[in-house]
Amino acid sequence: MSKLRQMLRLYSQGESKLQISYLTGVSRNTVKKYIKQYEGFGISMPELELKTDRELDQLFGENLIPEPSERYKVAESYFPMMEKELKKRGIYCQASRWLQAFPAQLSLRFMVEKK
């Protein structure tokens, strides 16, 4: 059962938003968001129970993958090079020592450069 279905089922049983948050491990704001959407749709719980998890996700807009930010795209371009470098012997130890020595200056550029 999906967490979304579980949240809505608990809500229809009269559980508080705080209790639903605690039981499902989802933040209170997320619970409030989905309950607000559920109430806006005007769908009864028996109708909701007939839907598959995939249909529920589509109805509530779940699993929509956001467009990656420019910062992520730049970092992603370094992944193949970083993977290659990290496979080399001793590079992980060198990188971890650098991070311990300069924790505030974390930068992809410095981690992959050879000295």
N, C-alpha and C positions, 0 to 999 in steps of 0.2 A: 504494500500500500504506500502511495506517495505521501510525503509530509503534508502536501497541500490538501489531499483528501482527509488525512488524519486531523488537520487543523479545523477544517470545515465540519467534520463529523463531531468533534468535541464541542465546537461552537453551537451546533444545532442541539446538542445534549444539555446546553445551558452552562457550560464551563466558562469561567472568566478568561479574559485575554491573557492575564498574568499567568493563570494556571495552564492555559494552552501553551504559552511560551515555555514554561517550565517543563511540561510533559513532552513537548516535541523538540526542544533544544533550538528553537527559532527565536529570534529577537522579538520583543513586544511590538516594535514598529512594523516589522514584517507581518506579524499576525494581524495587526490593525489594518494594514494595507490590503491583505487578501479578504478580510472580513468585509471591509468597505466595498471592495469590488463585488464580492458575493451578494451583498445586499443590493447593490446597484443593478445586477443582472436580473434580479427578481426570479431566480430559479429555485424551485423547492429542492429539499435534500433528496427525496426519492428520485427526482429527475437527474440530480447530480450523481447519484449512485449508479445510474445506468451508463454513464460515460466512462470511457477507458481513461487511464492515466494520461495517455497521449492527448486525448481530446481535452482533458482538463488543462493540461499544460498549454495547449493552443488557445483555449478559451481565456485563460488568465495571463497569457503572454509570457509564460515561462520558457526557458531554454532559448531565449533570443540572445544570440551572441553579439555583444557590442563590437563596434568597429574599434580595432586597436589604435591607441594614441600614437602620435608621431614619435614620442620618446620610446615606446615599446618597439616600433618598427626599426628604429636606429639600433636599439639593443639587440633585436633579433638578428640583425645583419652580422653581429659579432658571434653568434652562437656556434656556427660551424668551426670558426677559428678557435674559439674557447674550448670546444669539445676536443679538438685535435691537441691543443696545448695541455689540457688537463689529463690526457691519456699518457703523456710523457712521464717518465719515472721522476719522482721527487717534486714535481711541479705543485702538487696539492700542499705539501708541507711548506714550500716556499710561499705560496699564496696565503696560507693560514698564518704564517709568521708575519707577513706583511700586514694582514688585517689586524693582528694583535698589536702591532707597533703603531699603525696609523688608522684607527677605527673611524675617525671623523672624515678621513679623506678617501672614502670608498669611491672608486671610479672604475668602470669597465676598462678604460684605456690603460690605466696603470696595472691592472691585474693581468692583462694579456701581453704586455710588453716584456721582452727579455732584457735583462740587465747585464 
